[in-house]
């Protein structure tokens, strides 16, 4: 199993003292530290997904992360960027894979980081008030916007892209530490395929689909 490089300091920070205390006979210290090291290893896991092997169909918008769909359809009031959008939002619990992937392909025309609060990521206000990174993708006439939004436990966003870069559908682009939410805004030319309460897998689950009439 691949482990994201961002997790190495966290894993080693608990694994090294675990080994030290185990070798010196202080198991009462080694056991809880070892459990935390195991949690960190699981948190930063980065499994391959189907999009890593087979390119996604041109009209499919994929889930950018694993988690629970908390919004699907009409955007929450005041949350969407300017324009006419549909919204799909995914809540990531600490147990979910936290690797973030691009929901669609295209050139990055905007990549904005905004500091903010740390409200629970499942709350609608978190998309407005919390620390977040907002990315805009353009592919021909097609345009989507998506956000990495941190939650109560998360305190840092890792975004591995920049303006001018090209992203493929499902391409890895970063993560959030530790528990968070991802918002995807698609034009009304799309049909939302996900429903509230669905469990989705990043890079595999189709959450929206472009209508055939919209050119690339």
WOPETA-V247506 format. One record per residue. RES is the residue in three letters. PHI is phi in radians with two decimals (NA if undefined). Layout:
# WOPETA-V247506
res=(RES | RES)
phi=(PHI | PHI)
This chain:
# WOPETA-V247506
res=(UNK | UNK | UNK | UNK | UNK | UNK | UNK | UNK | UNK | UNK | UNK | UNK | UNK | UNK | UNK | UNK | UNK | UNK | UNK | UNK | UNK | UNK | UNK | UNK | UNK | UNK | UNK | UNK | UNK | UNK | UNK | UNK | UNK | UNK | UNK | UNK | UNK | UNK | UNK | UNK | UNK | UNK | UNK | UNK | UNK | UNK | UNK | UNK | UNK | UNK | UNK | UNK | UNK | UNK | UNK | UNK | UNK | UNK | UNK | UNK | UNK | UNK | UNK | UNK | UNK | UNK | UNK | UNK | UNK | UNK | UNK | UNK | UNK | UNK | UNK | UNK | UNK | UNK | UNK | UNK | UNK | UNK | UNK | UNK | UNK | UNK | UNK | UNK | UNK | UNK | UNK | UNK | UNK | UNK | UNK | UNK | UNK | UNK | UNK | UNK | UNK | UNK | UNK | UNK | UNK | UNK | UNK | UNK | UNK | UNK | UNK | UNK | UNK | UNK | UNK | UNK | UNK | UNK | UNK | UNK | UNK | UNK | UNK | UNK | UNK | UNK | UNK | UNK | UNK | UNK | UNK | UNK | UNK | UNK | UNK | UNK | UNK | UNK | UNK | UNK | UNK | UNK | UNK | UNK | UNK | UNK | UNK | UNK | UNK | UNK | UNK | UNK | UNK | UNK | UNK | UNK | UNK | UNK | UNK | UNK | UNK | UNK | UNK | UNK | UNK | UNK | UNK | UNK | UNK | UNK | UNK | UNK | UNK | UNK | UNK | UNK | UNK | UNK | UNK | UNK | UNK | UNK | UNK | UNK | UNK | UNK | UNK | UNK | UNK | UNK | UNK | UNK | UNK | UNK | UNK | UNK | UNK | UNK | UNK | UNK | UNK | UNK | UNK | UNK | UNK | UNK | UNK | UNK | UNK | UNK | UNK | UNK | UNK | UNK | UNK | UNK)
phi=(NA | -1.25 | -2.01 | -1.13 | -0.99 | -1.11 | -1.53 | -1.05 | -1.07 | -1.20 | -1.15 | -1.16 | -1.07 | -1.83 | -1.21 | -1.10 | -1.14 | -1.04 | -1.11 | -1.06 | -1.19 | -1.15 | -1.23 | -1.67 | 1.44 | -1.77 | -1.16 | -1.12 | -1.63 | -1.17 | -1.13 | -1.16 | -1.17 | -1.13 | -1.14 | -1.18 | -1.06 | -1.16 | -1.09 | -1.09 | -1.10 | -1.19 | -1.10 | -1.62 | -1.13 | -2.42 | -1.30 | -1.25 | -2.23 | -1.05 | -1.19 | -1.32 | -1.86 | -2.26 | -1.03 | -1.22 | -0.96 | -1.08 | -1.68 | -1.58 | -1.85 | -1.72 | -1.02 | -1.44 | -2.86 | -1.31 | 2.63 | -1.90 | -1.27 | -1.93 | -2.46 | -2.67 | 2.24 | -1.10 | -1.22 | -1.13 | -1.00 | 1.31 | -1.64 | -1.22 | -1.17 | -0.98 | 2.16 | -1.87 | -2.31 | -1.98 | -2.21 | -2.23 | -2.11 | -2.15 | -1.66 | -1.82 | -1.45 | -1.03 | -1.46 | -1.37 | -1.10 | -1.80 | -1.14 | -1.75 | -2.25 | -1.25 | -1.29 | -2.64 | -1.72 | 2.48 | -1.57 | -1.36 | -1.74 | -2.70 | -2.55 | -1.94 | -1.78 | -2.29 | -1.20 | -3.10 | -1.48 | -2.35 | -1.25 | -0.97 | -1.18 | -1.42 | -1.41 | -1.11 | -1.17 | -1.08 | -1.16 | -1.69 | -1.72 | -1.45 | -0.99 | -2.77 | -2.19 | -2.02 | -2.16 | -1.95 | -2.06 | -2.24 | -2.36 | 1.14 | -1.54 | -1.64 | -2.52 | -2.35 | -2.25 | -2.45 | -2.29 | -1.69 | -2.15 | -1.44 | -2.07 | -1.08 | -1.43 | -1.32 | -2.36 | -2.76 | -1.85 | -1.91 | -2.13 | -1.80 | -2.71 | -2.75 | -1.02 | 1.71 | -1.30 | -1.91 | -1.97 | -1.61 | -1.05 | 1.53 | -1.18 | -1.09 | -2.46 | 2.65 | -2.84 | -2.31 | -2.04 | -2.40 | 2.02 | -2.98 | -2.56 | -2.19 | -1.89 | -2.16 | -2.02 | -2.05 | -1.11 | -1.29 | -1.25 | -1.69 | -1.92 | -1.32 | -1.70 | -1.45 | -2.29 | -1.01 | 1.68 | -1.21 | -1.66 | -2.17 | -2.09 | -1.05 | 1.37 | -2.34 | -1.33 | -1.40 | -1.79 | -2.74 | -2.50 | -1.25 | -1.25 | -1.06 | -1.26 | -1.56 | -1.35 | -1.68)
